[in-house]
Amino acid sequence: MISYSTSGGGETQAWLKRIMKLDFKGLDGLAARGVDALRAATPRESGMTAEMWRYEIVREDGVTTIWFINDHVEGGHFNVAVGLQYGHATGTGGWVDGYDYINPALRPVFDMIADEVWKEVQR
């Protein structure tokens, strides 16, 4: 999150206000890249979890958020992508360790988003 406060007036305050109002239209393409990266990185047994990634971009109250969502839910409550990431119990009392595949997949996408936002800020 980016936040700021200023006192007085002048060019700096006007610049900061302009920056906070920017609408980064390239986010859809970058979010789609994130979905592609998640699909490629998701461990596959049936392939269902990998294919069920999507994104939503929410803009409200001056805040833009990209949500990466996986809709593969088993039994009405077990999100498979989360279970793969963090680990989960088995039906027989065992435990399956998680595998961090989400963070490494999204790191380059987050870097690209930061670069694009910074380019826009510098205009």
N, C-alpha and C positions, 0 to 999 in steps of 0.2 A: 504494500500500500504506500502511496505517496501522499504526504500531507505537508502543509506549509502554513506559516503565519507571517505576517509582515506588519510593520507600523510605518506610518508616513505614506508617501506617494511616490510618484516617479516611474521611471522605466522598469525597474525591477518588479514592482508590484503589478504593473500592467502585463509584463511578460509572464509572471507566475499565473495570473488569472487566465491568460490565453492558453497556457500549457494545461491547466486543469480542465479546460473545455474541449480539448482535442478529442476527436473521434477517430480512432485508428482503424480505418476501413480495411486494412490488410489483415486484420485478426482472423477473419474467416478462413483465409488460405493457410495461415499459420496454425490455426486450430485443426484444420483438416490434416495438416502434416503431423500434428500430434496424434491424431487418431490412427494415421498410417503407421507411425512409429510404434504405437501401442499394439496394433494388430500384429506387426512383425515380431514384436518382442514377447508376446503372450505365449506361455507354454501351451503346446497343443496335444490334446488327446483326441478329441472329436473335432476341434476347430470352432466349436460354437462360441466359446468365450472370446476368442480372438475376433470373430466376426461381429460381435455385439457391442463394440465400442462406438461411441458417438460423442458429440460435443454440443454444448449450449453456450452461447454468449449472452450474458445478462448485463444490461446497462441500467443502473438506477441510482439516483441521488449522486451523480457525478462519479460513480465507481463502476468500472467495467471488470467483470469476472468471467473467466473461461472455466466451465465445468467439463471435465472429462468423465463420462458416465459409461458404465458397462451394465447392460440389462440382462445378463445371464444370471438368473436366479433359480436355484433348485429348491424344491420343497416349499416354495412360497416365502422363504426367509434367508436362504444361504446364497449370498452373492459370491459366485465362483471366483471372480477376479480378485476380490478382497481376500478370500480364503487362500488363493495361490500366493498372494503378496505377503500376508502376515502369518499364514499357517492356520491349521484347523484341526479339531478333534475328529476322530472317525466314529462310525457307528458302533465299533467294537471296543471303544475305550482307549484307542491309540491316539497318537498325535502325528500329524504331517507338518514338517517344518515349512515355513514360508520361503519364498524366493523373491528377492527384490528385483523385479523386472520393470516396474513402472517408473521409478525414479531415473534409472539410467536411460530409459527410452525417451523420457520427456526432457531431460537436461539439455540436449542440443536444441530442442524446440524452444525452451524457455530462453536460452541464449539468443536465438534468432529473434524472439519477441522483444527482448531487451534491446538488441541492436536496432530493430526497426523503430521502437519507441524513442530511442535516443536520437536517431536520425530525424525523426519528426520534431522532437524537442529542439534540435539545433537549427531548424529552418528559420 
